[in-house]
Amino acid sequence: MAATASFLSHLLLAPKRRPKTQPNPSHLPSQRITDRLPCRGRRSSVAVSAAASDLLSPAPSLKSRLAAGDTLYGLFLLSFSPTLAELAALAGYDYVVVDMEHGPGGIPEALACLRALDAARTPAVLRLPEASAVWAKKALDLGPAGLMLPAIESPEAAAEAVSHCRYPPRGVRGAAHPIVRASAYGFDDSYLSRCEDDTLVICQVETATAIAEIDAIAAVDGVDVVQMGPLDLSASMGYLWDPGNRKVRATLREAERKVLEAKKKKKAAAAASGGNAAYLGGFAMQNDPPEQLKLRGYHMVAGAVDIAMFRKAALDDVRRFREAVMEIGEEDDEDEVEKCEKENDGYWSE
């Protein structure tokens, strides 16, 4: 028993030997863990190759691209499929709106989509179920490029929505920045100094009441984009089944004109004058395709919805199959077969 105790004591007190292949940490240069995290939106001092730096450097923010005069084209993601989010990013959309207002997903499902979009270096905007402090807090902690806030009907409501996106003393956002994904779980030391400047705040104006206040809403400090909502607007005007109604179109055009003129005046005055002038965003409709919105001066255009795109593709696929009728014993038309093969060339891989 005494011998056993002596042996254990020897093991505990003896100096530990390092494997010969492992260098002594005291001879290694010091390096913060943040230096090994050159992810989107984070700053790193670690040296990387030129090729790698292109992939690891932060993607331009939506705000900076709008300020540079870009017209941004986006897709709405209602399926909450990370695969479709990734596919949309690789296809070249400037941003993807993960729709928690009408889509079936919540925070966990949105997080999976944000990870897919971040990996493909495409900004994600989260559309909230409602413009509340609770939803804004949870969504912002995930680290999206922007928030879309529904049913903003007055400048007071817009100012309140903006306050949900700002930390005290400028707002009421709850502070958990040392541990949330938005700050790389605390590894990103620069998060607090830039988060409010980088985050795009989009207020949806989608009722007749809101349209009457659109000038004042667009002028609220912190409102970056006024997003027109043609479907809800048509419903509020009594044309739920007729969103292309002449009166609805006229109301939209007048609202567009007010926002664009205010932005034009603000740009002409440059920094000499105070006040805010929001960019104009919108949804494309069957009667109002995305190309038309671009030509009318919209700064952000949401032109597609993943569910609608798949629905159309699925219907077309079934229709083509059912319309392909061949009489029994009829031989294939060689010209038609060759045409189909050319159309599908490269679709399948061996």
Residue pairs with C-beta under 8 A, 6 or more apart in sequence:
18 24
31 46
33 187
34 42
34 44
34 184
34 187
34 188
34 189
35 44
35 45
35 46
36 44
36 46
37 44
37 184
37 187
37 188
38 44
38 46
38 48
38 56
38 57
39 56
39 118
39 184
40 58
40 59
40 118
40 121
41 58
41 143
41 184
41 188
41 198
42 58
42 184
42 187
42 188
42 190
43 58
43 188
43 190
44 56
48 56
55 121
59 121
59 122
59 123
61 123
61 145
61 198
61 200
62 72
62 94
62 95
62 123
62 125
62 145
62 146
62 200
63 197
63 198
63 200
63 224
65 72
65 94
66 72
66 200
66 224
66 225
66 279
66 299
66 300
70 94
71 294
71 298
71 299
71 300
71 301
72 94
72 95
72 299
72 300
72 301
73 93
73 94
73 290
73 294
73 301
73 303
74 93
74 94
74 95
74 96
74 97
74 125
74 300
74 301
74 302
74 303
75 88
75 93
75 96
75 97
75 302
75 303
75 304
75 305
75 306
76 96
76 97
76 99
76 127
76 302
76 304
76 305
76 306
77 84
77 85
77 88
77 96
77 97
77 98
77 99
77 103
77 113
77 306
78 99
78 102
78 103
78 104
78 305
78 306
78 307
79 103
79 306
79 307
79 310
80 98
80 103
80 104
80 105
80 109
80 110
80 112
80 113
81 113
81 306
82 112
82 113
82 115
82 116
83 116
84 306
85 96
85 98
85 113
85 116
85 117
85 124
86 116
86 117
86 119
86 120
88 96
88 122
88 306
89 96
89 116
89 117
89 120
89 121
89 122
90 120
93 122
94 122
94 123
95 122
95 123
95 124
95 125
95 145
95 146
95 300
96 113
96 117
96 122
96 123
96 124
96 125
97 124
97 125
97 126
97 127
97 148
97 302
98 105
98 110
98 113
98 114
98 124
98 125
98 126
98 127
98 144
99 127
100 106
100 110
100 126
100 127
100 128
100 129
100 135
100 139
101 127
101 128
101 129
101 130
101 150
105 113
107 138
107 139
107 142
110 126
110 139
110 142
111 142
111 181
113 124
114 124
114 126
114 142
114 143
114 144
117 123
117 124
118 124
118 143
123 144
123 145
123 146
124 144
124 145
125 144
125 145
125 146
125 147
125 148
125 200
125 202
126 139
126 142
126 144
126 146
126 147
126 148
127 147
127 148
127 150
128 135
128 136
128 139
128 147
128 148
128 149
128 150
129 135
129 150
130 150
130 151
131 149
131 150
131 151
131 152
131 157
131 160
131 161
131 164
132 164
133 163
133 164
133 172
133 173
133 174
136 147
136 149
136 161
136 164
136 165
136 173
137 164
137 173
137 174
139 147
140 147
140 165
140 173
140 182
140 195
140 199
141 176
141 180
141 181
141 182
142 180
142 181
142 182
143 180
143 181
143 182
143 183
144 199
145 198
145 199
145 200
146 199
146 200
146 201
146 202
146 224
147 165
147 199
147 200
147 201
147 202
148 202
148 204
148 227
149 161
149 201
149 202
149 203
149 204
150 204
150 206
150 229
151 204
151 206
151 207
151 210
151 232
152 158
152 161
152 203
152 204
152 205
152 210
152 217
153 205
153 207
153 209
153 210
153 213
154 209
154 210
154 213
154 216
154 217
155 213
155 216
155 217
155 219
155 220
158 203
158 217
158 220
158 223
159 220
159 221
159 222
161 201
161 203
162 171
162 201
162 220
162 221
162 222
162 223
163 170
163 171
163 172
163 173
164 171
164 172
164 173
165 171
165 173
165 196
165 199
165 201
165 222
166 172
166 173
166 196
166 222
167 173
167 175
167 177
167 192
167 196
168 175
170 196
177 183
177 186
177 191
177 192
177 195
178 186
179 185
179 186
182 191
182 195
183 191
183 192
183 195
184 191
200 224
200 225
201 222
201 223
201 224
201 225
202 224
202 225
202 226
202 227
202 281
202 300
203 217
203 220
203 223
203 225
203 226
203 227
203 278
204 227
204 228
204 229
205 211
205 214
205 217
205 226
205 227
205 228
205 229
205 255
206 227
206 228
206 229
206 230
206 231
206 232
206 233
206 236
207 229
207 232
207 233
207 236
208 233
208 236
208 237
208 251
209 236
210 217
211 233
211 251
211 254
211 255
214 226
214 255
214 258
214 259
215 258
215 262
217 223
217 226
217 278
218 226
218 258
218 259
218 262
218 263
218 276
218 277
218 278
219 262
219 275
219 276
219 277
219 278
220 276
220 278
221 276
222 276
223 276
223 278
224 278
224 279
225 278
225 279
225 280
225 281
225 299
225 300
226 259
226 278
226 279
226 280
226 281
227 281
227 282
227 283
227 300
228 252
228 255
228 256
228 280
228 281
228 282
228 283
229 283
230 243
230 248
230 252
230 282
230 283
230 285
230 288
231 243
231 283
231 285
233 248
233 251
233 252
234 240
234 242
234 243
234 245
234 248
237 245
237 247
237 248
237 251
239 245
239 247
239 248
242 248
243 285
243 287
244 285
244 286
244 287
244 288
249 287
249 288
256 280
256 282
256 296
256 297
256 298
259 278
259 280
260 280
260 297
262 277
262 278
263 277
263 278
263 279
263 280
263 299
265 277
266 273
266 275
266 276
266 277
267 277
279 299
279 300
280 297
280 298
280 299
280 300
281 298
281 299
281 300
281 301
281 302
282 293
282 298
282 300
282 301
282 302
283 302
284 290
284 292
284 293
284 301
284 302
284 303
284 304
289 303
290 301
290 302
290 303
290 304
293 301
293 303
294 301
